[in-house]
Amino acid sequence: MAFTITLLGLARGGRYFQLRQSAGFCQHIAQGLAYGGYGSYSANAGQGGAIFSSQLLGLDGCSFVANVAIGGGPVGLNARAVSGEGGAVWATGGLNATNSTFALNAAVGGQGDFAAVGAAAGGGLLVTNGSASLVNVTFASNGAYATNMYPTQPAGSAQGGNVFSTNSVVTVRNSILADSNDGW
């Protein structure tokens, strides 16, 4: 049975918010949603449609399907929207993933009123400030999407349709990264 959990406001981990180290965590996680909501002149980032982790995270035999992280949108003229990051998983502090699948997940930038929209990064996975080891992992058809309903305004950036990393070392072995809309 799949559940949809929607978090408004500070949106981290549509299904799980992890603050302590995990040696092995897994199951089929589908249709999680982390949504940054709306706020006066600013909003919050949507981080980790399925899991937000701030410590070492171990994933073995997991499948992440159709999870979404959506950046919030501001209320007010010329206020900036914020980013959608890690459609399935947002991880800082380290990640070890084996025998897992990330498919059909998305990170979507928030929509502003008349200002540029928020960026989108890591449709399947976003890793920051830590190392990641991906062994026998499949990333397929994940995407990072910057939206803009006002064609005269610039769109935010969209990076890492399957995987995005910053200030991190990502090691990929015996894995498949396929069919993303933006980057690898």
C-alpha positions in Angstrom: 0.0 0.0 0.0 1.4 3.4 -1.0 0.8 6.5 1.1 1.3 10.1 0.1 2.6 12.4 2.8 2.6 16.1 2.1 4.7 18.4 4.2 4.1 22.1 4.1 6.5 24.8 5.4 10.0 23.5 6.1 9.6 20.5 3.7 12.2 17.9 4.3 11.7 14.2 3.7 8.2 13.5 2.4 8.3 10.1 4.0 11.3 9.9 6.3 13.3 12.6 8.1 16.5 11.0 9.5 18.8 12.7 12.0 20.9 9.8 13.1 23.1 7.3 11.4 21.5 4.3 9.6 23.5 1.2 8.7 20.8 -0.3 6.4 17.4 1.1 5.6 15.1 -0.1 2.9 11.8 -0.8 1.4 9.7 0.3 -1.6 9.0 4.0 -1.2 6.6 5.6 -3.6 4.7 8.9 -4.1 6.4 10.9 -1.3 6.1 14.6 -1.6 8.2 17.4 0.1 6.8 20.8 -0.8 8.2 24.1 0.4 4.8 25.8 0.5 4.2 29.6 0.1 5.4 32.4 2.3 5.6 36.2 2.5 8.5 37.2 0.2 10.2 33.9 0.6 9.4 30.2 0.9 11.3 27.0 1.8 13.1 24.5 -0.3 11.5 21.1 -0.9 14.3 18.6 0.0 14.0 14.8 -0.3 10.7 13.7 -1.7 11.1 10.3 0.1 14.0 10.8 2.5 15.9 13.7 4.0 19.1 12.6 5.8 21.6 14.7 7.7 23.8 11.7 8.8 25.4 8.7 7.2 22.6 6.8 5.4 22.7 3.2 4.3 20.3 2.0 1.6 20.2 -1.7 0.5 17.6 -3.2 -1.8 15.5 0.0 -1.9 13.2 1.2 -4.7 12.2 4.8 -4.9 9.5 5.4 -7.5 7.5 8.6 -8.3 8.7 10.8 -5.4 8.8 14.6 -5.8 10.6 17.5 -4.1 9.0 20.9 -5.0 10.5 24.2 -4.0 8.2 26.7 -2.4 6.9 29.8 -4.0 6.7 33.3 -2.5 3.8 35.6 -2.1 4.6 39.1 -3.2 5.9 40.9 -6.2 9.5 40.2 -7.2 10.0 37.7 -4.4 12.1 34.7 -5.3 11.0 31.1 -5.3 13.3 28.5 -3.9 14.7 25.1 -5.1 13.4 21.6 -5.3 16.3 19.3 -4.3 16.6 15.5 -4.3 13.4 14.2 -5.8 13.8 10.9 -4.0 16.7 11.4 -1.5 18.5 14.4 -0.1 21.6 13.4 1.8 24.3 15.1 3.6 26.8 13.4 5.9 27.4 10.4 3.6 25.4 7.8 1.6 26.0 4.1 0.9 23.5 2.7 -1.6 23.6 -0.9 -3.0 21.2 -2.9 -5.1 18.7 -0.1 -5.3 16.5 1.6 -7.9 15.6 5.3 -8.4 12.9 5.7 -11.1 10.4 8.4 -12.2 11.4 10.8 -9.4 11.5 14.6 -9.8 13.0 17.7 -8.3 11.0 20.8 -9.3 11.9 24.5 -8.8 9.4 26.7 -7.0 7.3 29.2 -9.0 7.7 32.9 -8.2 5.2 35.6 -9.0 7.1 37.8 -11.5 10.7 36.9 -10.5 12.9 34.0 -11.6 11.8 30.5 -10.4 13.8 28.4 -8.0 16.4 25.9 -9.2 15.9 22.2 -9.4 18.7 19.7 -8.6 19.0 16.0 -8.3 15.8 14.4 -9.7 16.7 11.1 -8.2 19.4 11.9 -5.6 21.1 15.0 -4.2 24.3 14.6 -2.2 26.0 17.5 -0.4 28.9 17.8 2.0 29.7 14.1 2.2 30.7 11.2 0.1 28.4 8.7 -1.6 29.0 5.2 -2.8 26.6 3.8 -5.4 27.0 0.1 -6.1 24.6 -1.9 -8.3 22.2 1.0 -8.4 19.9 1.9 -11.3 18.8 5.5 -12.0 16.2 5.8 -14.7 13.9 8.5 -16.0 14.4 10.9 -13.1 14.3 14.6 -13.8 15.2 18.1 -12.6 12.7 20.7 -13.8 12.7 24.5 -13.6 9.3 25.8 -14.3 8.3 29.3 -15.4 4.8 30.5 -16.0 5.9 33.9 -17.2 7.9 33.5 -20.4 9.4 37.0 -20.2 11.2 36.1 -16.9 14.3 33.8 -16.6 13.9 30.3 -15.5 15.9 28.8 -12.7 18.6 26.2 -13.4 17.9 22.5 -13.7 20.9 20.2 -12.9 21.4 16.5 -12.4 18.3 14.8 -13.7 19.4 11.5 -12.0 22.1 12.6 -9.6 23.4 16.0 -8.4 26.3 16.5 -6.0 28.0 19.5 -4.5 31.0 19.5 -2.2 31.0 15.7 -2.4 32.7 12.8 -3.9 30.4 10.3 -5.6 31.7 6.8 -6.5 29.6 4.8 -8.9 30.3 1.1 -9.6 28.4 -1.4 -11.7 25.5 0.9 -11.9 23.1 2.3 -14.6 22.3 6.0 -15.1 19.9 6.4 -17.9 17.2 8.6 -19.5 17.3 11.7 -17.4 16.3 15.1 -18.7 19.3 17.0 -17.4 22.8 15.8 -16.7 23.5 12.4 -15.2 
